[in-house]
Amino acid sequence: MSDRQTLVTTGIEDAIAVARELADDKDVVLMGGGVVTSALAAGLLDEVVLHQVPILLGGGRRFFQELPRHVSLRLREAVAAPGVTHLHYEVVR
């Protein structure tokens, strides 16, 4: 581990609290389906950004895991680009 990394092992709530403190007034970004799912379940995300590539796979793993309740998203922006569509959603509370 370097001075640019901080390890938090006490749960998603604590990890995000530490990240927000270290970020000062900057945005905190999460990556990875498990982490994002945990943060959504805890009600700690304001936005979700997805990058959709038009390929249908015959198998694989889901990005999001099971959530304890329905999460509503409101589309803020959709940007089409060659080979990808960038989708920016607001988490509705």
matplotlib code that plots the C-alpha trace (Angstrom):
import matplotlib.pyplot as plt

x = [0.0, 1.2, 0.5, -2.1, -4.2, -6.3, -7.6, -11.0, -12.3, -15.3, -18.0, -19.1, -20.5, -17.1, -15.2, -17.3, -17.1, -13.3, -13.2, -15.4, -13.2, -10.0, -11.6, -12.4, -14.9, -14.2, -16.4, -15.9, -16.2, -16.8, -16.0, -17.0, -20.4, -20.1, -19.0, -21.6, -24.4, -23.4, -23.4, -26.8, -28.2, -27.0, -28.5, -25.1, -25.0, -26.3, -25.5, -24.8, -22.9, -23.0, -21.3, -23.4, -21.7, -24.0, -22.8, -25.0, -23.0, -24.1, -22.9, -21.0, -21.5, -24.0, -22.5, -25.0, -25.8, -29.1, -30.5, -32.7, -35.2, -36.0, -33.7, -35.2, -33.0, -33.7, -31.9, -29.9, -27.9, -27.4, -24.4, -24.1, -20.6, -19.1, -19.5, -20.8, -23.6, -22.8, -25.7, -25.7, -28.5, -29.5, -30.6, -34.1, -34.8]
y = [0.0, 3.5, 6.9, 7.4, 4.4, 3.9, 0.5, 0.4, -3.0, -2.0, -1.7, 0.4, 3.2, 3.7, 3.4, 6.1, 8.3, 8.1, 8.7, 11.8, 13.1, 12.6, 14.0, 17.3, 19.0, 16.7, 13.9, 10.3, 7.7, 4.0, 1.2, -2.4, -4.1, -5.3, -2.0, -0.1, -2.6, -2.2, 1.6, 1.5, -0.8, 1.6, 4.6, 6.2, 7.0, 10.1, 9.1, 6.0, 6.2, 3.2, 2.6, 0.4, -1.5, -3.1, -6.7, -9.6, -12.1, -15.7, -15.9, -14.1, -12.4, -9.7, -6.3, -5.5, -8.0, -8.5, -5.4, -5.4, -3.1, -1.5, 1.5, 4.1, 5.9, 9.1, 9.5, 12.8, 12.3, 9.8, 10.3, 8.1, 7.5, 5.0, 1.6, 2.8, 4.8, 6.7, 6.8, 9.1, 8.5, 10.2, 8.0, 8.9, 9.1]
z = [0.0, -0.7, 0.8, -2.0, -0.8, 2.3, 3.3, 5.1, 6.1, 8.3, 5.7, 2.7, 5.0, 6.6, 3.3, 1.7, 4.8, 4.7, 0.9, 1.3, 4.0, 2.0, -1.2, 0.6, -1.8, -4.8, -6.1, -4.9, -7.6, -7.0, -9.5, -9.6, -9.4, -5.8, -4.4, -6.4, -5.3, -1.6, -1.9, -3.6, -1.0, 1.7, 0.0, -0.4, -4.2, -5.9, -9.4, -11.6, -14.9, -17.2, -20.5, -22.7, -25.5, -28.1, -27.7, -26.5, -24.5, -24.2, -20.6, -18.0, -14.6, -13.7, -12.9, -10.2, -7.5, -5.6, -4.0, -0.9, -2.6, -6.0, -6.9, -9.2, -11.6, -13.6, -16.9, -16.8, -20.0, -22.8, -25.1, -28.2, -29.4, -31.9, -30.3, -26.9, -25.3, -22.1, -19.7, -16.7, -14.1, -10.9, -8.1, -7.1, -3.4]

ax = plt.figure().add_subplot(projection="3d")
ax.plot(x, y, z, "-o")
ax.set_aspect("equal")
plt.show()
